[in-house]
Amino acid sequence: SLPINAQTFFNTFLTSYNKKFTEKNMIWDGIWTDTCSWSKFMINNDDSVIKDVSGDIGLRYHKGEPLRLDAVFTESDEWDWFPISIALEHENNPAGLHGEIRKLISIDCQLKVAITYSLLGEKSIKWVKDKIEKSFFSSLSETNFLSSRNSEYLFIIGNELHDCPQKLAWEYAICRHHFQRESLIWCDN
């Protein structure tokens, strides 16, 4: 695999683009003026320029805009999401929380919030807490993103009460800058 840096990416990109354009005997007007066709050629196809670049530099390609966030908070009054102050992921099913936590770790902002639930007859509150901790700490250990280590994380669980169905008791854990331990301290409201 090649070193991961901007110059290597650009050189690999240019080689792949030229190769694909020649291989496919592209008719410029037929593809350039049709944004859907151009996107397929460049990125949205299993035979795209970008897919080839990923293989050439020794990484796996994941198409489909994988980093969509459920909500962001900014200081701007305008409809502008940059810079992000708070990123939020909401997952009804705690089994799907792993991917949401990984998204939060992958971005840079002051506060990252994940909200999920423990509902009667489904996953226990202990299971949900364990799932959050395992996902968070294992994902964090797989990365060297220093910005993620300087963020504050808030995990919120709505726990459906056995003695009062259809009512939630909220629990949360806060993980602050430069944490060292491999477990979270949970609090209730």
C-alpha positions as CSV (number, residue, x, y, z in Angstrom):
1,S,0.0,0.0,0.0
2,L,1.1,3.6,-0.6
3,P,1.7,6.2,2.0
4,I,-1.5,8.2,2.9
5,N,-0.8,11.9,2.1
6,A,-2.2,14.5,-0.3
7,Q,0.4,14.2,-3.0
8,T,0.1,10.4,-3.2
9,F,-3.7,10.7,-3.3
10,F,-3.6,13.3,-6.1
11,N,-1.1,11.3,-8.2
12,T,-3.1,8.1,-7.8
13,F,-6.3,10.0,-8.6
14,L,-4.9,11.5,-11.8
15,T,-3.6,8.1,-13.0
16,S,-7.0,6.5,-12.3
17,Y,-9.0,9.3,-13.9
18,N,-6.9,9.2,-17.1
19,K,-7.0,5.4,-17.2
20,K,-10.8,5.2,-16.7
21,F,-11.5,8.0,-19.2
22,T,-9.4,6.3,-21.9
23,E,-10.8,2.8,-21.0
24,K,-14.4,3.8,-21.2
25,N,-13.8,5.9,-24.4
26,M,-15.8,8.6,-22.8
27,I,-17.7,11.1,-24.9
28,W,-17.2,14.4,-23.0
29,D,-20.5,16.0,-23.9
30,G,-22.4,12.8,-23.1
31,I,-21.0,12.5,-19.6
32,W,-19.9,16.0,-18.4
33,T,-23.3,17.6,-19.1
34,D,-25.2,14.9,-17.2
35,T,-24.4,15.2,-13.5
36,C,-25.8,11.7,-12.8
37,S,-23.5,10.0,-15.4
38,W,-20.5,12.1,-14.3
39,S,-21.1,11.1,-10.6
40,K,-21.3,7.5,-11.6
41,F,-18.1,7.7,-13.5
42,M,-16.2,9.5,-10.7
43,I,-17.6,8.1,-7.5
44,N,-21.1,6.4,-7.5
45,N,-20.2,3.2,-9.3
46,D,-18.3,0.0,-8.4
47,D,-16.1,0.7,-11.4
48,S,-15.5,4.4,-10.6
49,V,-12.4,6.5,-10.5
50,I,-12.5,6.9,-6.7
51,K,-13.1,3.2,-6.2
52,D,-9.9,2.5,-8.1
53,V,-8.0,5.1,-6.1
54,S,-8.9,3.4,-2.9
55,G,-7.6,0.0,-4.1
56,D,-4.4,1.5,-5.5
57,I,-3.6,3.2,-2.2
58,G,-4.5,0.0,-0.2
59,L,-7.7,1.1,1.5
60,R,-11.3,0.0,1.2
61,Y,-13.9,2.2,-0.5
62,H,-17.2,2.9,1.2
63,K,-19.7,4.8,-1.1
64,G,-23.0,6.3,-0.1
65,E,-22.2,9.3,2.0
66,P,-21.6,7.4,5.2
67,L,-21.1,10.3,7.6
68,R,-24.5,11.9,7.7
69,L,-25.3,13.2,11.2
70,D,-28.8,13.4,12.7
71,A,-28.3,16.9,14.0
72,V,-25.7,19.6,14.5
73,F,-25.7,22.8,16.5
74,T,-23.8,25.8,15.5
75,E,-23.4,29.4,16.6
76,S,-24.6,30.7,13.2
77,D,-28.2,32.0,12.7
78,E,-28.0,31.1,9.0
79,W,-28.6,27.7,7.6
80,D,-25.0,26.9,7.8
81,W,-23.7,23.8,9.6
82,F,-20.1,25.0,9.9
83,P,-18.3,25.0,12.3
84,I,-20.1,22.4,14.3
85,S,-20.3,23.0,18.0
86,I,-22.4,20.0,18.9
87,A,-23.0,16.8,16.8
88,L,-25.9,14.6,17.8
89,E,-26.8,11.0,16.9
90,H,-30.2,9.6,17.8
91,E,-30.7,5.8,17.5
92,N,-34.0,4.2,18.5
93,N,-32.5,0.7,18.5
94,P,-29.4,0.5,20.7
95,A,-28.1,-2.5,18.6
96,G,-27.3,0.1,15.8
97,L,-25.5,2.5,18.1
98,H,-22.0,1.3,17.1
99,G,-22.0,3.0,13.7
100,E,-23.5,6.2,15.3
101,I,-20.7,6.3,17.9
102,R,-18.1,5.8,15.2
103,K,-19.5,8.8,13.2
104,L,-19.2,11.0,16.3
105,I,-15.6,9.9,16.9
106,S,-14.8,10.7,13.2
107,I,-15.7,14.4,13.4
108,D,-14.2,17.4,15.2
109,C,-16.4,19.4,17.5
110,Q,-16.7,20.4,21.2
111,L,-19.5,18.1,22.2
112,K,-20.7,14.8,20.7
113,V,-24.1,13.4,21.9
114,A,-25.6,10.0,21.4
115,I,-29.1,9.2,22.5
116,T,-30.7,5.8,22.6
117,Y,-33.2,3.7,24.6
118,S,-33.7,0.6,26.7
119,L,-37.3,-0.5,26.3
120,L,-39.4,-3.1,28.2
121,G,-39.1,-6.5,26.7
122,E,-36.1,-5.7,24.7
123,K,-32.5,-4.9,25.7
124,S,-31.8,-4.3,29.4
125,I,-30.3,-1.0,30.6
126,K,-27.1,-2.9,31.5
127,W,-26.9,-4.4,28.0
128,V,-27.3,-0.9,26.5
129,K,-24.6,0.6,28.8
130,D,-22.2,-2.2,28.0
131,K,-22.9,-1.8,24.3
132,I,-22.1,2.0,24.5
133,E,-18.9,1.4,26.4
134,K,-17.7,-1.4,24.2
135,S,-18.5,0.6,21.0
136,F,-17.0,3.8,22.3
137,F,-13.7,2.5,23.8
138,S,-13.0,-0.1,21.1
139,S,-13.7,2.5,18.3
140,L,-11.6,5.1,20.0
141,S,-8.7,2.7,20.4
142,E,-8.8,2.0,16.6
143,T,-8.1,5.6,15.7
144,N,-5.4,8.2,16.3
145,F,-7.8,11.2,15.9
146,L,-6.5,13.5,18.5
147,S,-9.4,15.9,18.0
148,S,-11.8,13.1,19.2
149,R,-9.8,12.7,22.3
150,N,-10.2,16.4,23.1
151,S,-13.9,16.4,22.7
152,E,-16.5,15.9,25.4
153,Y,-19.0,13.0,24.9
154,L,-22.5,12.7,26.3
155,F,-24.3,9.4,26.1
156,I,-28.0,9.5,27.1
157,I,-30.3,6.5,27.6
158,G,-34.1,6.7,27.9
159,N,-35.0,3.7,30.1
160,E,-38.6,2.6,30.0
161,L,-39.7,1.9,33.6
162,H,-41.1,-1.5,34.5
163,D,-43.6,-0.1,37.1
164,C,-44.7,2.7,34.8
165,P,-44.7,1.7,31.1
166,Q,-44.6,4.4,28.5
167,K,-42.5,6.6,30.8
168,L,-38.8,7.0,30.5
169,A,-36.2,7.6,33.2
170,W,-33.1,9.2,31.8
171,E,-29.5,8.1,32.5
172,Y,-26.4,9.7,31.1
173,A,-22.6,9.4,31.1
174,I,-20.2,12.2,30.4
175,C,-16.7,11.5,29.1
176,R,-14.5,14.6,29.2
177,H,-11.2,15.6,27.7
178,H,-8.2,13.2,27.9
179,F,-10.0,10.3,29.5
180,Q,-7.9,7.4,30.6
181,R,-10.3,4.7,31.9
182,E,-12.1,2.1,29.9
183,S,-15.5,2.6,31.5
184,L,-18.1,5.3,31.9
185,I,-19.7,6.6,35.1
186,W,-23.5,6.6,34.6
187,C,-25.8,9.0,36.4
188,D,-29.5,9.4,36.5
189,N,-31.5,12.6,36.4
